[in-house]
């Protein structure tokens, strides 16, 4: 389960890196622990 969470977090961070807004990127990094949806 922990490995899956890390993979989801990394995937979410990759998605958010495409968004140039720092605040959105921060929100996605935080939200990645509970959801992989950065929108």
PQR file of N, CA, C, O and H, with PARSE charges and radii, in Angstrom:
ATOM      1  N   UNK A   1       0.834  -1.205   0.000 -0.4000 1.5000
ATOM      2  CA  UNK A   1       0.000   0.000   0.000 -0.0000 2.0000
ATOM      3  C   UNK A   1       0.868   1.253   0.000  0.5500 1.7000
ATOM      4  O   UNK A   1       0.579   2.222  -0.702 -0.5500 1.4000
ATOM      5  N   UNK A   2       1.939   1.221   0.800 -0.4000 1.5000
ATOM      6  CA  UNK A   2       2.819   2.387   0.874 -0.0000 2.0000
ATOM      7  C   UNK A   2       3.453   2.664  -0.475  0.5500 1.7000
ATOM      8  O   UNK A   2       3.534   3.814  -0.905 -0.5500 1.4000
ATOM      9  H   UNK A   2       2.173   0.434   1.370  0.4000 1.0000
ATOM     10  N   UNK A   3       3.905   1.609  -1.145 -0.4000 1.5000
ATOM     11  CA  UNK A   3       4.531   1.784  -2.457 -0.0000 2.0000
ATOM     12  C   UNK A   3       3.538   2.384  -3.444  0.5500 1.7000
ATOM     13  O   UNK A   3       3.897   3.245  -4.247 -0.5500 1.4000
ATOM     14  H   UNK A   3       3.839   0.675  -0.795  0.4000 1.0000
ATOM     15  N   UNK A   4       2.289   1.928  -3.382 -0.4000 1.5000
ATOM     16  CA  UNK A   4       1.259   2.454  -4.290 -0.0000 2.0000
ATOM     17  C   UNK A   4       1.034   3.937  -4.029  0.5500 1.7000
ATOM     18  O   UNK A   4       0.868   4.719  -4.966 -0.5500 1.4000
ATOM     19  H   UNK A   4       1.997   1.228  -2.730  0.4000 1.0000
ATOM     20  N   UNK A   5       1.030   4.323  -2.758 -0.4000 1.5000
ATOM     21  CA  UNK A   5       0.844   5.736  -2.422 -0.0000 2.0000
ATOM     22  C   UNK A   5       1.979   6.571  -2.983  0.5500 1.7000
ATOM     23  O   UNK A   5       1.754   7.659  -3.513 -0.5500 1.4000
ATOM     24  H   UNK A   5       1.165   3.688  -1.998  0.4000 1.0000
ATOM     25  N   UNK A   6       3.189   6.067  -2.868 -0.4000 1.5000
ATOM     26  CA  UNK A   6       4.345   6.798  -3.393 -0.0000 2.0000
ATOM     27  C   UNK A   6       4.223   6.948  -4.896  0.5500 1.7000
ATOM     28  O   UNK A   6       4.503   8.017  -5.440 -0.5500 1.4000
ATOM     29  H   UNK A   6       3.371   5.183  -2.438  0.4000 1.0000
ATOM     30  N   UNK A   7       3.804   5.880  -5.578 -0.4000 1.5000
ATOM     31  CA  UNK A   7       3.660   5.932  -7.031 -0.0000 2.0000
ATOM     32  C   UNK A   7       2.576   6.927  -7.423  0.5500 1.7000
ATOM     33  O   UNK A   7       2.740   7.671  -8.390 -0.5500 1.4000
ATOM     34  H   UNK A   7       3.576   5.012  -5.136  0.4000 1.0000
ATOM     35  N   UNK A   8       1.469   6.949  -6.685 -0.4000 1.5000
ATOM     36  CA  UNK A   8       0.394   7.897  -6.968 -0.0000 2.0000
ATOM     37  C   UNK A   8       0.869   9.316  -6.720  0.5500 1.7000
ATOM     38  O   UNK A   8       0.544  10.231  -7.478 -0.5500 1.4000
ATOM     39  H   UNK A   8       1.335   6.345  -5.900  0.4000 1.0000
ATOM     40  N   UNK A   9       1.649   9.497  -5.642 -0.4000 1.5000
ATOM     41  CA  UNK A   9       2.155  10.830  -5.322 -0.0000 2.0000
ATOM     42  C   UNK A   9       3.075  11.315  -6.429  0.5500 1.7000
ATOM     43  O   UNK A   9       2.980  12.464  -6.860 -0.5500 1.4000
ATOM     44  H   UNK A   9       1.912   8.754  -5.027  0.4000 1.0000
ATOM     45  N   UNK A  10       3.969  10.443  -6.892 -0.4000 1.5000
ATOM     46  CA  UNK A  10       4.895  10.823  -7.957 -0.0000 2.0000
ATOM     47  C   UNK A  10       4.139  11.129  -9.245  0.5500 1.7000
ATOM     48  O   UNK A  10       4.473  12.081  -9.951 -0.5500 1.4000
ATOM     49  H   UNK A  10       4.047   9.509  -6.541  0.4000 1.0000
ATOM     50  N   UNK A  11       3.126  10.328  -9.552 -0.4000 1.5000
ATOM     51  CA  UNK A  11       2.335  10.555 -10.761 -0.0000 2.0000
ATOM     52  C   UNK A  11       1.606  11.891 -10.676  0.5500 1.7000
ATOM     53  O   UNK A  11       1.539  12.630 -11.658 -0.5500 1.4000
ATOM     54  H   UNK A  11       2.855   9.555  -8.978  0.4000 1.0000
ATOM     55  N   UNK A  12       1.064  12.198  -9.507 -0.4000 1.5000
ATOM     56  CA  UNK A  12       0.347  13.460  -9.328 -0.0000 2.0000
ATOM     57  C   UNK A  12       1.305  14.634  -9.451  0.5500 1.7000
ATOM     58  O   UNK A  12       0.965  15.660 -10.042 -0.5500 1.4000
ATOM     59  H   UNK A  12       1.118  11.598  -8.709  0.4000 1.0000
ATOM     60  N   UNK A  13       2.504  14.485  -8.893 -0.4000 1.5000
ATOM     61  CA  UNK A  13       3.490  15.555  -8.967 -0.0000 2.0000
ATOM     62  C   UNK A  13       3.899  15.792 -10.417  0.5500 1.7000
ATOM     63  O   UNK A  13       4.103  16.934 -10.829 -0.5500 1.4000
ATOM     64  H   UNK A  13       2.780  13.652  -8.413  0.4000 1.0000
ATOM     65  N   UNK A  14       4.019  14.720 -11.184 -0.4000 1.5000
ATOM     66  CA  UNK A  14       4.371  14.867 -12.599 -0.0000 2.0000
ATOM     67  C   UNK A  14       3.283  15.637 -13.333  0.5500 1.7000
ATOM     68  O   UNK A  14       3.579  16.504 -14.156 -0.5500 1.4000
ATOM     69  H   UNK A  14       3.853  13.792 -10.850  0.4000 1.0000
ATOM     70  N   UNK A  15       2.023  15.323 -13.037 -0.4000 1.5000
ATOM     71  CA  UNK A  15       0.906  16.027 -13.664 -0.0000 2.0000
ATOM     72  C   UNK A  15       0.953  17.507 -13.294  0.5500 1.7000
ATOM     73  O   UNK A  15       0.763  18.376 -14.144 -0.5500 1.4000
ATOM     74  H   UNK A  15       1.783  14.620 -12.369  0.4000 1.0000
ATOM     75  N   UNK A  16       1.204  17.776 -12.033 -0.4000 1.5000
ATOM     76  CA  UNK A  16       1.158  19.148 -11.553 -0.0000 2.0000
ATOM     77  C   UNK A  16       2.354  19.949 -12.033  0.5500 1.7000
ATOM     78  O   UNK A  16       2.278  21.175 -12.123 -0.5500 1.4000
ATOM     79  H   UNK A  16       1.358  17.070 -11.343  0.4000 1.0000
ATOM     80  N   UNK A  17       3.452  19.282 -12.342 -0.4000 1.5000
ATOM     81  CA  UNK A  17       4.614  19.994 -12.855 -0.0000 2.0000
ATOM     82  C   UNK A  17       4.297  20.642 -14.197  0.5500 1.7000
ATOM     83  O   UNK A  17       4.946  21.608 -14.597 -0.5500 1.4000
ATOM     84  H   UNK A  17       3.514  18.287 -12.269  0.4000 1.0000
ATOM     85  N   UNK A  18       3.291  20.102 -14.891 -0.4000 1.5000
ATOM     86  CA  UNK A  18       2.879  20.683 -16.162 -0.0000 2.0000
ATOM     87  C   UNK A  18       2.119  21.988 -15.946  0.5500 1.7000
ATOM     88  O   UNK A  18       1.938  22.771 -16.878 -0.5500 1.4000
ATOM     89  H   UNK A  18       2.764  19.318 -14.565  0.4000 1.0000
ATOM     90  N   UNK A  19       1.677  22.215 -14.715 -0.4000 1.5000
ATOM     91  CA  UNK A  19       0.965  23.450 -14.388 -0.0000 2.0000
ATOM     92  C   UNK A  19       1.964  24.424 -13.781  0.5500 1.7000
ATOM     93  O   UNK A  19       2.625  24.106 -12.792 -0.5500 1.4000
ATOM     94  H   UNK A  19       1.824  21.579 -13.958  0.4000 1.0000
ATOM     95  N   UNK A  20       2.074  25.604 -14.368 -0.4000 1.5000
ATOM     96  CA  UNK A  20       3.109  26.544 -13.957 -0.0000 2.0000
ATOM     97  C   UNK A  20       2.725  27.342 -12.716  0.5500 1.7000
ATOM     98  O   UNK A  20       3.545  28.103 -12.201 -0.5500 1.4000
ATOM     99  H   UNK A  20       1.537  25.863 -15.171  0.4000 1.0000
ATOM    100  N   UNK A  21       1.504  27.187 -12.227 -0.4000 1.5000
ATOM    101  CA  UNK A  21       1.061  27.929 -11.052 -0.0000 2.0000
ATOM    102  C   UNK A  21       1.556  27.218  -9.788  0.5500 1.7000
ATOM    103  O   UNK A  21       1.158  26.089  -9.501 -0.5500 1.4000
ATOM    104  H   UNK A  21       0.838  26.569 -12.645  0.4000 1.0000
ATOM    105  N   UNK A  22       2.416  27.888  -9.049 -0.4000 1.5000
ATOM    106  CA  UNK A  22       3.052  27.266  -7.887 -0.0000 2.0000
ATOM    107  C   UNK A  22       2.029  26.832  -6.842  0.5500 1.7000
ATOM    108  O   UNK A  22       2.171  25.767  -6.241 -0.5500 1.4000
ATOM    109  H   UNK A  22       2.739  28.805  -9.282  0.4000 1.0000
ATOM    110  N   UNK A  23       1.008  27.640  -6.624 -0.4000 1.5000
ATOM    111  CA  UNK A  23       0.014  27.319  -5.606 -0.0000 2.0000
ATOM    112  C   UNK A  23      -0.732  26.038  -5.957  0.5500 1.7000
ATOM    113  O   UNK A  23      -0.997  25.209  -5.086 -0.5500 1.4000
ATOM    114  H   UNK A  23       0.892  28.505  -7.112  0.4000 1.0000
ATOM    115  N   UNK A  24      -1.069  25.878  -7.229 -0.4000 1.5000
ATOM    116  CA  UNK A  24      -1.751  24.670  -7.679 -0.0000 2.0000
ATOM    117  C   UNK A  24      -0.834  23.470  -7.508  0.5500 1.7000
ATOM    118  O   UNK A  24      -1.274  22.401  -7.084 -0.5500 1.4000
ATOM    119  H   UNK A  24      -0.854  26.551  -7.937  0.4000 1.0000
ATOM    120  N   UNK A  25       0.447  23.647  -7.839 -0.4000 1.5000
ATOM    121  CA  UNK A  25       1.410  22.575  -7.696 -0.0000 2.0000
ATOM    122  C   UNK A  25       1.503  22.141  -6.236  0.5500 1.7000
ATOM    123  O   UNK A  25       1.573  20.946  -5.949 -0.5500 1.4000
ATOM    124  H   UNK A  25       0.804  24.515  -8.183  0.4000 1.0000
ATOM    125  N   UNK A  26       1.505  23.094  -5.322 -0.4000 1.5000
ATOM    126  CA  UNK A  26       1.567  22.784  -3.903 -0.0000 2.0000
ATOM    127  C   UNK A  26       0.333  22.017  -3.450  0.5500 1.7000
ATOM    128  O   UNK A  26       0.429  21.056  -2.686 -0.5500 1.4000
ATOM    129  H   UNK A  26       1.448  24.065  -5.556  0.4000 1.0000
ATOM    130  N   UNK A  27      -0.831  22.453  -3.932 -0.4000 1.5000
ATOM    131  CA  UNK A  27      -2.078  21.786  -3.574 -0.0000 2.0000
ATOM    132  C   UNK A  27      -2.054  20.340  -4.067  0.5500 1.7000
ATOM    133  O   UNK A  27      -2.479  19.431  -3.353 -0.5500 1.4000
ATOM    134  H   UNK A  27      -0.909  23.234  -4.553  0.4000 1.0000
ATOM    135  N   UNK A  28      -1.563  20.129  -5.275 -0.4000 1.5000
ATOM    136  CA  UNK A  28      -1.530  18.784  -5.837 -0.0000 2.0000
ATOM    137  C   UNK A  28      -0.580  17.897  -5.051  0.5500 1.7000
ATOM    138  O   UNK A  28      -0.864  16.718  -4.841 -0.5500 1.4000
ATOM    139  H   UNK A  28      -1.219  20.867  -5.855  0.4000 1.0000
ATOM    140  N   UNK A  29       0.538  18.449  -4.617 -0.4000 1.5000
ATOM    141  CA  UNK A  29       1.492  17.666  -3.839 -0.0000 2.0000
ATOM    142  C   UNK A  29       0.851  17.220  -2.533  0.5500 1.7000
ATOM    143  O   UNK A  29       1.042  16.083  -2.101 -0.5500 1.4000
ATOM    144  H   UNK A  29       0.768  19.407  -4.788  0.4000 1.0000
ATOM    145  N   UNK A  30       0.094  18.108  -1.906 -0.4000 1.5000
ATOM    146  CA  UNK A  30      -0.587  17.776  -0.659 -0.0000 2.0000
ATOM    147  C   UNK A  30      -1.694  16.764  -0.906  0.5500 1.7000
ATOM    148  O   UNK A  30      -1.818  15.782  -0.173 -0.5500 1.4000
ATOM    149  H   UNK A  30      -0.061  19.032  -2.257  0.4000 1.0000
ATOM    150  N   UNK A  31      -2.502  17.001  -1.942 -0.4000 1.5000
ATOM    151  CA  UNK A  31      -3.665  16.175  -2.220 -0.0000 2.0000
ATOM    152  C   UNK A  31      -3.282  14.776  -2.683  0.5500 1.7000
ATOM    153  O   UNK A  31      -4.094  13.853  -2.611 -0.5500 1.4000
ATOM    154  H   UNK A  31      -2.401  17.799  -2.537  0.4000 1.0000
ATOM    155  N   UNK A  32      -2.048  14.613  -3.160 -0.4000 1.5000
ATOM    156  CA  UNK A  32      -1.623  13.338  -3.723 -0.0000 2.0000
ATOM    157  C   UNK A  32      -1.709  12.210  -2.698  0.5500 1.7000
ATOM    158  O   UNK A  32      -1.794  11.040  -3.073 -0.5500 1.4000
ATOM    159  H   UNK A  32      -1.389  15.363  -3.219  0.4000 1.0000
ATOM    160  N   UNK A  33      -1.687  12.545  -1.420 -0.4000 1.5000
ATOM    161  CA  UNK A  33      -1.760  11.515  -0.399 -0.0000 2.0000
ATOM    162  C   UNK A  33      -3.166  10.927  -0.292  0.5500 1.7000
ATOM    163  O   UNK A  33      -3.333   9.799   0.172 -0.5500 1.4000
ATOM    164  H   UNK A  33      -1.618  13.495  -1.115  0.4000 1.0000
ATOM    165  N   UNK A  34      -4.167  11.678  -0.715 -0.4000 1.5000
ATOM    166  CA  UNK A  34      -5.541  11.202  -0.586 -0.0000 2.0000
ATOM    167  C   UNK A  34      -6.217  11.000  -1.939  0.5500 1.7000
ATOM    168  O   UNK A  34      -7.193  10.255  -2.039 -0.5500 1.4000
ATOM    169  H   UNK A  34      -4.031  12.594  -1.093  0.4000 1.0000
ATOM    170  N   UNK A  35      -5.702  11.662  -2.988 -0.4000 1.5000
ATOM    171  CA  UNK A  35      -6.315  11.541  -4.304 -0.0000 2.0000
ATOM    172  C   UNK A  35      -5.292  11.810  -5.384  0.5500 1.7000
ATOM    173  O   UNK A  35      -4.325  12.537  -5.156 -0.5500 1.4000
ATOM    174  H   UNK A  35      -4.910  12.267  -2.907  0.4000 1.0000
ATOM    175  N   UNK A  36      -5.488  11.237  -6.553 -0.4000 1.5000
ATOM    176  CA  UNK A  36      -4.555  11.463  -7.651 -0.0000 2.0000
ATOM    177  C   UNK A  36      -5.102  12.484  -8.639  0.5500 1.7000
ATOM    178  O   UNK A  36      -4.513  12.717  -9.695 -0.5500 1.4000
ATOM    179  H   UNK A  36      -6.273  10.646  -6.739  0.4000 1.0000
ATOM    180  N   UNK A  37      -6.242  13.094  -8.289 -0.4000 1.5000
ATOM    181  CA  UNK A  37      -6.855  14.085  -9.160 -0.0000 2.0000
ATOM    182  C   UNK A  37      -6.363  15.476  -8.796  0.5500 1.7000
ATOM    183  O   UNK A  37      -6.710  15.995  -7.735 -0.5500 1.4000
ATOM    184  H   UNK A  37      -6.721  12.905  -7.431  0.4000 1.0000
ATOM    185  N   UNK A  38      -5.561  16.087  -9.661 -0.4000 1.5000
ATOM    186  CA  UNK A  38      -4.994  17.393  -9.371 -0.0000 2.0000
ATOM    187  C   UNK A  38      -5.935  18.512  -9.751  0.5500 1.7000
ATOM    188  O   UNK A  38      -5.649  19.676  -9.469 -0.5500 1.4000
ATOM    189  H   UNK A  38      -5.280  15.665 -10.523  0.4000 1.0000
ATOM    190  N   UNK A  39      -7.040  18.195 -10.379 -0.4000 1.5000
ATOM    191  CA  UNK A  39      -7.973  19.233 -10.764 -0.0000 2.0000
ATOM    192  C   UNK A  39      -8.876  19.575  -9.581  0.5500 1.7000
ATOM    193  O   UNK A  39      -9.745  20.438  -9.697 -0.5500 1.4000
ATOM    194  H   UNK A  39      -7.272  17.250 -10.608  0.4000 1.0000
TER
END
